[in-house]
Amino acid sequence: MSENIVIFGLGVSGRALYRMLGNKNIIAFIENNKSLDGTYFKGTPIFHISKLKELNFDKIALSGVWINSMLKQLKDEYNIPEEKILQIADNEVEFSSLLRSEMTDTIMENIYKITLKLNQNCYVIGSSLATLFRKKDLACVADVDTFLTSQNDAQDFYEELLREEFFKDLKIDKILYDKDEVFVKKDDIKKIVIQSICDRTVDEPAIVDVSIADDCGENYFVRHGENYIYIPKNFCDGYRYIDYKNIKVQIPKYAEDYLDLLYGKGWIIPPKKWDQSDYGNLMTEQEALIYKVKNNG
C-alpha cells in the first residue's frame, strides 16, 4: 500500500515536489498562510498547518530555502517525529522545463535592452550568480535574482518596462514598502517582479526579481524576509559581463569575492540543503539599525 504524503508549503518548492511525487498518494498540502485554508491545488486540498493532526498521513515532504524553519516548526510545535519527515534536497528538485528556460532567457535579454537604453547597471546576484559560474541554466533556480542600485533607477526601469511591447504579455508587479524601515521610506520600491503567465500545476512561470539595493555607508542592502542581505560596494565597484548562451549577463566586478561572503569558499559545489539563515552576509533589523547610526551619525 502506498504511503499517504502531505506536502509542506505551496510555494515554488512545494509545487515542484507535487510534480516530482506525482505518482505518489499526495493527500494534502499544509500551509502557514491561513488564506489558503480550505482551497485546492489541482484537486488536492490545502489546510492550515494547525489542522495537521487531523490528517491521516505517513510522511510530510518538504524542500526549499526555508527548510530549517519548517523542520523546527514541525518538531517543536507539532511534535512530528523524524521518521515521518521526508526531506528532499534542493538539487534533487526540478523547477524548470525547456519552455520555462527559454522564457527566462528571453526576459533577461529584454531586461538588458532596457538597462542599456537607460544606462543602468542591473547585476545578477545570489543563487542565480552562483548558477552562472556553475555553468547551469538560469531557470534551474526558482527565480533569477538581480538588483538595481537606486530608487531613481528603479522608477525609470519600471516605467520603461510598461512601455516595451515584449513585457505587455507578462505579469509586472511593483512592490512597495508599506512603512518606513531602516534604509527606506514608505512607498519606496522594494522590488519589481517580472513573470510569465502559465498553469502552475503543469509548469512554473519564468520569474525575474529585480530588487532595489539601498545605499548606506560601505554597503548596499537588500531586504530578505525579516533580515537584510548586505553587499559591499567595493564588490560592485564597476561591473563585468559573463557569457551565458547568447546573452552577456552583467555581474559585480568582484563576483567571486561576493559569493565567498555569501556562501563560503566552497560555493562552486551546490549544497544539498540550503536555508535562508545560512547566508554569510545577513544582518538582523536591529544590527542594520546600529550599522546605519554608525555610518550616518
C-alpha positions as CSV (number, residue, x, y, z in Angstrom):
1,M,0.0,0.0,0.0
2,S,1.3,3.4,-0.9
3,E,2.1,6.0,1.8
4,N,-0.1,9.0,2.4
5,I,2.0,12.1,1.8
6,V,1.4,15.6,2.8
7,I,3.5,18.4,1.2
8,F,4.5,21.3,3.4
9,G,4.2,24.6,1.5
10,L,2.5,25.6,-1.7
11,G,5.4,27.8,-2.9
12,V,7.7,27.0,-5.8
13,S,9.3,24.1,-3.9
14,G,6.0,22.7,-2.8
15,R,4.7,22.7,-6.4
16,A,7.9,21.2,-7.7
17,L,7.6,18.4,-5.1
18,Y,4.0,17.9,-6.2
19,R,5.1,17.3,-9.8
20,M,8.1,15.2,-8.7
21,L,6.0,12.9,-6.5
22,G,3.1,12.8,-9.0
23,N,2.8,9.0,-8.8
24,K,2.6,9.0,-5.0
25,N,-0.5,9.3,-2.9
26,I,-0.5,13.0,-2.1
27,I,-3.4,13.6,0.2
28,A,-3.0,17.3,1.1
29,F,-0.8,20.4,1.3
30,I,-0.2,22.2,4.6
31,E,0.4,25.9,4.7
32,N,1.1,28.7,7.2
33,N,-0.9,31.1,5.0
34,K,-4.3,31.0,6.6
35,S,-5.9,32.5,3.4
36,L,-5.2,29.2,1.6
37,D,-7.0,27.0,4.2
38,G,-9.9,25.2,2.5
39,T,-8.8,25.8,-1.0
40,Y,-7.4,23.3,-3.6
41,F,-4.4,22.9,-5.8
42,K,-5.2,20.7,-8.8
43,G,-7.9,19.0,-6.7
44,T,-5.6,18.4,-3.7
45,P,-6.9,20.1,-0.6
46,I,-4.9,22.7,1.3
47,F,-5.1,23.0,5.0
48,H,-3.7,25.5,7.5
49,I,-0.8,23.8,9.4
50,S,-2.8,23.9,12.7
51,K,-5.0,21.2,11.2
52,L,-2.1,18.8,10.7
53,K,-3.0,16.4,13.5
54,E,-6.4,15.9,11.8
55,L,-4.8,14.4,8.7
56,N,-4.1,10.7,8.3
57,F,-0.6,10.8,6.8
58,D,2.6,8.7,6.8
59,K,5.1,11.3,5.6
60,I,5.4,15.1,5.3
61,A,7.5,16.1,2.3
62,L,9.4,19.4,2.3
63,S,12.2,21.1,0.4
64,G,13.5,24.7,-0.3
65,V,15.4,27.5,1.3
66,W,13.0,27.7,4.3
67,I,13.5,24.0,5.2
68,N,15.2,24.6,8.6
69,S,12.4,26.8,9.9
70,M,9.9,24.3,8.5
71,L,11.6,21.4,10.3
72,K,11.8,23.4,13.5
73,Q,8.1,24.2,13.3
74,L,7.1,20.5,12.7
75,K,9.2,19.2,15.5
76,D,8.8,21.9,18.2
77,E,5.2,23.0,17.6
78,Y,3.6,19.7,16.3
79,N,5.9,17.0,17.7
80,I,6.3,15.3,14.4
81,P,8.9,12.5,14.7
82,E,11.9,12.5,12.4
83,E,10.8,9.2,10.7
84,K,7.6,10.9,9.4
85,I,9.5,13.8,7.7
86,L,10.7,13.4,4.1
87,Q,13.4,15.9,3.4
88,I,14.2,16.3,-0.3
89,A,17.4,18.1,-1.3
90,D,17.2,21.3,-3.3
91,N,19.4,19.8,-6.0
92,E,17.0,16.9,-6.5
93,V,14.0,19.1,-7.2
94,E,13.4,20.1,-10.8
95,F,11.9,23.6,-11.1
96,S,12.1,24.0,-14.8
97,S,11.2,22.9,-18.3
98,L,12.5,23.8,-21.7
99,L,9.7,26.3,-22.2
100,R,10.5,28.0,-18.9
101,S,14.2,28.0,-19.7
102,E,13.6,29.7,-23.0
103,M,11.3,32.3,-21.5
104,T,13.7,33.1,-18.6
105,D,16.5,33.8,-21.1
106,T,14.2,35.9,-23.3
107,I,13.1,38.0,-20.3
108,M,16.8,38.5,-19.3
109,E,17.7,39.5,-22.8
110,N,14.9,42.1,-22.9
111,I,15.8,43.5,-19.4
112,Y,19.3,44.2,-20.7
113,K,18.0,46.1,-23.7
114,I,16.2,48.4,-21.2
115,T,19.1,48.9,-18.9
116,L,21.4,49.5,-21.8
117,K,19.0,52.1,-23.1
118,L,18.7,53.8,-19.7
119,N,22.5,53.4,-19.0
120,Q,21.8,51.4,-15.8
121,N,23.6,48.6,-14.0
122,C,21.4,45.6,-13.2
123,Y,23.6,42.9,-11.5
124,V,22.7,39.3,-11.2
125,I,23.2,38.2,-7.5
126,G,22.6,35.4,-5.1
127,S,22.0,31.8,-6.2
128,S,21.5,33.0,-9.8
129,L,25.1,34.3,-9.8
130,A,26.4,31.0,-8.4
131,T,24.4,29.2,-11.1
132,L,26.1,31.1,-13.9
133,F,29.6,30.2,-12.5
134,R,28.4,26.6,-12.1
135,K,27.6,26.6,-15.9
136,K,24.0,25.7,-15.3
137,D,20.8,27.1,-16.7
138,L,19.4,30.2,-15.0
139,A,16.0,28.6,-14.9
140,C,17.2,25.8,-12.6
141,V,16.6,28.2,-9.6
142,A,13.1,29.4,-8.5
143,D,13.7,32.9,-9.8
144,V,16.6,35.0,-11.2
145,D,17.8,37.4,-8.6
146,T,19.0,40.8,-9.8
147,F,19.3,44.3,-8.3
148,L,19.4,47.9,-9.2
149,T,21.3,50.4,-7.1
150,S,18.9,53.3,-6.6
151,Q,15.3,54.2,-6.3
152,N,15.5,56.6,-9.3
153,D,16.9,53.8,-11.5
154,A,14.0,51.6,-10.2
155,Q,11.3,54.0,-11.2
156,D,12.8,54.7,-14.6
157,F,13.2,51.0,-15.2
158,Y,9.6,50.2,-14.2
159,E,8.2,52.9,-16.5
160,E,10.3,51.6,-19.4
161,L,9.0,48.1,-18.7
162,L,5.5,49.2,-19.1
163,R,6.3,50.9,-22.4
164,E,8.1,48.0,-24.0
165,E,5.9,45.7,-26.2
166,F,7.6,42.5,-25.1
167,F,6.6,42.9,-21.5
168,K,2.9,43.6,-22.2
169,D,2.1,39.8,-22.1
170,L,3.9,39.3,-18.8
171,K,2.9,40.0,-15.2
172,I,4.7,43.0,-13.8
173,D,4.4,43.7,-10.1
174,K,6.0,46.8,-8.5
175,I,6.1,46.0,-4.8
176,L,6.4,49.0,-2.4
177,Y,7.4,49.2,1.3
178,D,4.2,49.7,3.3
179,K,6.0,51.6,6.1
180,D,9.3,53.4,6.9
181,E,12.1,51.0,7.5
182,V,15.8,51.2,8.4
183,F,17.0,52.3,5.0
184,V,13.8,53.2,3.1
185,K,10.7,55.3,3.4
186,K,7.1,54.2,2.9
187,D,6.2,53.7,-0.8
188,D,9.8,53.3,-1.8
189,I,10.2,50.5,-4.3
190,K,11.1,47.2,-2.7
191,K,11.3,45.1,-5.8
192,I,9.9,44.7,-9.3
193,V,8.8,41.1,-10.2
194,I,8.6,40.1,-13.8
195,Q,6.9,36.7,-14.5
196,S,5.4,34.8,-17.4
197,I,1.9,33.5,-17.2
198,C,1.3,29.8,-17.1
199,D,-0.6,27.0,-15.4
200,R,1.4,26.3,-12.2
201,T,0.0,22.8,-11.9
202,V,1.9,22.0,-15.1
203,D,5.0,24.2,-15.0
204,E,6.5,27.1,-13.1
205,P,6.4,30.7,-14.5
206,A,9.7,32.2,-15.5
207,I,10.4,34.8,-12.8
208,V,13.0,37.6,-12.6
209,D,13.2,39.5,-9.3
210,V,14.6,43.0,-9.6
211,S,15.4,44.1,-6.0
212,I,16.3,47.7,-5.2
213,A,19.5,47.9,-3.2
214,D,19.5,50.6,-0.6
215,D,22.8,52.6,-0.4
216,C,24.3,53.1,3.1
217,G,27.9,53.6,4.0
218,E,30.2,50.9,2.5
219,N,27.3,48.5,1.7
220,Y,24.2,48.1,-0.4
221,F,21.3,46.5,1.5
222,V,18.5,44.3,0.1
223,R,15.6,43.2,2.2
224,H,15.4,39.5,2.7
225,G,12.4,38.3,4.8
226,E,12.9,39.7,8.3
227,N,16.6,40.4,7.7
228,Y,18.8,42.3,5.3
229,I,21.4,41.0,2.9
230,Y,24.3,43.4,2.6
231,I,26.6,43.6,-0.5
232,P,29.9,45.5,0.0
233,K,30.1,48.3,-2.5
234,N,33.7,47.5,-3.4
235,F,32.5,44.2,-4.9
236,C,30.3,46.3,-7.2
237,D,33.0,48.9,-7.9
238,G,32.3,48.6,-11.6
239,Y,31.0,45.6,-13.3
240,R,31.8,42.9,-15.8
241,Y,29.9,40.5,-18.1
242,I,29.7,36.8,-18.1
243,D,28.7,34.9,-21.3
244,Y,25.5,32.9,-20.9
245,K,24.1,31.3,-24.1
246,N,23.6,34.3,-26.4
247,I,23.4,36.8,-23.6
248,K,26.1,38.9,-21.9
249,V,24.9,38.9,-18.3
250,Q,26.0,41.8,-16.0
251,I,27.6,40.7,-12.7
252,P,29.5,42.5,-9.9
253,K,33.2,43.2,-10.8
254,Y,34.4,41.1,-7.9
255,A,31.6,38.5,-8.1
256,E,33.7,35.6,-6.7
257,D,34.5,37.6,-3.5
258,Y,30.8,38.3,-3.1
259,L,30.0,34.6,-3.5
260,D,32.7,33.7,-0.9
261,L,31.0,36.1,1.5
262,L,27.5,34.8,0.7
263,Y,28.1,31.0,0.7
264,G,31.6,30.4,1.9
265,K,34.7,29.2,0.0
266,G,33.1,26.0,-1.4
267,W,30.2,27.7,-3.2
268,I,31.1,26.3,-6.6
269,I,29.6,22.9,-5.5
270,P,25.9,23.2,-4.9
271,P,24.8,22.3,-1.4
272,K,22.3,19.5,-0.9
273,K,20.4,21.6,1.6
274,W,20.4,25.4,2.0
275,D,18.4,27.5,4.3
276,Q,17.9,31.3,4.2
277,S,19.6,31.6,7.6
278,D,22.8,30.2,6.1
279,Y,23.8,33.3,4.2
280,G,27.1,34.8,5.3
281,N,26.1,38.4,4.8
282,L,22.8,38.7,6.8
283,M,22.0,41.4,9.2
284,T,19.0,41.5,11.5
285,E,16.9,44.6,11.5
286,Q,18.5,45.6,14.9
287,E,22.0,45.1,13.5
288,A,21.1,47.1,10.4
289,L,19.8,50.0,12.5
290,I,23.1,50.1,14.5
291,Y,25.1,50.0,11.3
292,K,23.1,52.9,9.9
293,V,23.5,55.0,13.0
294,K,27.3,54.4,12.9
295,N,27.6,55.3,9.2
296,N,25.2,58.3,9.1
297,G,25.9,59.8,12.5
